[in-house]
């Protein structure tokens, strides 16, 4: 996986309305959440509905797939929302 390399003098400041942090880390799921996780720490979900082992809890994004793109995480969020709505 590629890693960013700092370039002296390349720093700049910009203003944004929204920032989406997508850094590809695995979740540290507290035991109190009562959701199953695999050995790698990724949350276990039903592949079709994104429902977790805890009733009424859905999950998606890097917490489920591991490192992926922000587009894939957003797509899972939308799919999860559709399932929640059902």
C-alpha positions in Angstrom: 0.0 0.0 0.0 1.4 3.4 -0.9 2.3 5.8 1.8 2.4 9.6 1.6 5.8 11.2 1.8 6.1 14.8 3.2 7.6 17.5 0.8 9.1 20.4 2.6 7.5 23.7 1.7 4.4 22.1 0.2 2.1 22.9 3.2 -1.0 25.0 2.6 -4.2 25.9 4.4 -7.7 25.6 2.9 -11.2 25.9 4.3 -13.8 23.1 3.8 -17.5 22.6 4.7 -17.2 18.9 5.1 -14.3 16.5 5.7 -14.7 12.7 5.4 -12.0 10.8 7.3 -11.4 7.5 5.7 -8.1 6.1 7.0 -8.7 2.4 6.7 -8.4 1.4 10.4 -10.1 -1.6 12.0 -12.7 -0.9 14.7 -12.1 -1.3 18.4 -15.6 -2.5 19.2 -16.5 -2.3 22.9 -18.0 -5.5 24.3 -21.0 -3.6 25.4 -22.0 -3.2 21.8 -22.8 -6.9 21.7 -21.9 -7.3 18.0 -19.8 -10.3 16.7 -16.4 -9.5 15.2 -14.0 -11.8 13.4 -10.4 -12.5 14.4 -9.1 -9.4 12.5 -11.6 -7.2 14.4 -13.9 -6.5 11.5 -17.6 -6.5 12.4 -19.5 -9.5 11.2 -22.6 -8.7 9.2 -25.2 -10.4 7.0 -23.8 -9.8 3.5 -27.3 -9.0 2.1 -28.7 -6.7 4.8 -25.6 -5.5 6.7 -27.3 -6.4 9.9 -25.0 -7.4 12.8 -25.6 -10.1 15.4 -27.2 -7.5 17.7 -30.9 -6.9 17.0 -31.5 -3.5 15.4 -27.8 -2.8 14.7 -26.3 -2.5 11.2 -22.7 -1.8 10.2 -20.7 -0.9 7.1 -17.6 0.7 5.7 -14.0 -0.2 6.8 -15.4 -1.6 10.1 -16.9 -4.4 8.0 -14.8 -4.7 4.9 -11.4 -3.6 6.1 -9.5 -0.9 4.2 -11.5 0.2 1.1 -12.5 3.4 -0.6 -14.7 6.1 0.8 -17.1 5.5 -2.2 -17.6 1.9 -1.1 -18.2 2.9 2.5 -20.8 5.5 1.4 -22.5 2.8 -0.8 -22.7 0.5 2.2 -24.2 3.3 4.3 -26.9 3.8 1.7 -27.6 0.1 1.5 -27.7 -0.2 5.2 -30.1 2.7 5.4 -32.4 1.0 2.9 -32.4 -2.2 5.0 -33.1 -0.2 8.2 -36.0 1.5 6.4 -37.5 -1.9 5.5 
